[in-house]
Amino acid sequence: MYTVKVAKECGCFRKSDLKNNQTFENKDDALLSAINMCNTMNAEFCQKHEFSVKEEGNNIVILVDERAKSTCCGGGHCS
């Protein structure tokens, strides 16, 4: 059995329909689910956090980190 775990449930995660600690019969299904969850979280959540996937034995962990703050003013001339 493989388990997809979210390391830290942020407020956006708790408000979403996503589930923590999902179990799967094989690694490929668990990894695919974790990647899809991670992509959804990065695209649809509030952008305060950044999510990534890490394998730890029979666990696939979705890590939560503070998103780096941009120094761009948004005026289109900073690049």
SULBELWO-V578496 format. One record per residue. PSI is psi in degrees with one decimal (NA if undefined). OMEGA is omega in whole degrees, 0 to 359 (none if undefined). Layout:
PSI|OMEGA + PSI|OMEGA
//
This chain:
142.8|177 + 143.3|183 + 133.9|173 + 119.2|183 + 138.5|171 + 119.9|187 + -40.1|181 + 120.2|180 + 103.1|177 + 172.7|180 + -40.4|179 + -39.8|179 + -45.8|181 + -30.8|179 + -16.4|184 + 175.2|176 + 1.8|181 + 149.9|182 + 140.6|176 + 158.1|176 + 46.4|176 + 139.6|180 + 148.2|182 + 151.8|180 + -31.9|182 + 160.6|185 + -40.4|183 + -44.3|179 + -40.9|179 + -45.2|181 + -42.3|178 + -42.7|178 + -44.3|180 + -42.4|179 + -43.1|178 + -42.3|177 + -45.4|181 + -44.9|179 + -42.9|178 + -46.2|182 + -42.7|180 + -32.4|183 + -36.2|191 + -17.4|181 + 178.9|192 + -5.2|179 + 7.8|175 + -31.9|182 + 160.1|174 + 136.6|187 + 142.3|178 + 163.9|184 + 137.5|178 + 135.9|176 + 132.2|176 + 88.0|182 + -123.4|179 + 9.5|177 + 137.9|171 + 114.2|188 + 132.3|173 + 112.2|182 + 150.0|181 + 123.0|178 + 153.3|174 + 135.4|178 + 137.1|177 + 134.8|179 + 135.7|179 + 142.7|176 + 1.3|180 + 139.5|181 + -10.1|179 + 3.0|182 + -4.0|177 + 3.7|183 + 7.4|184 + -14.1|184 + NA|none
//
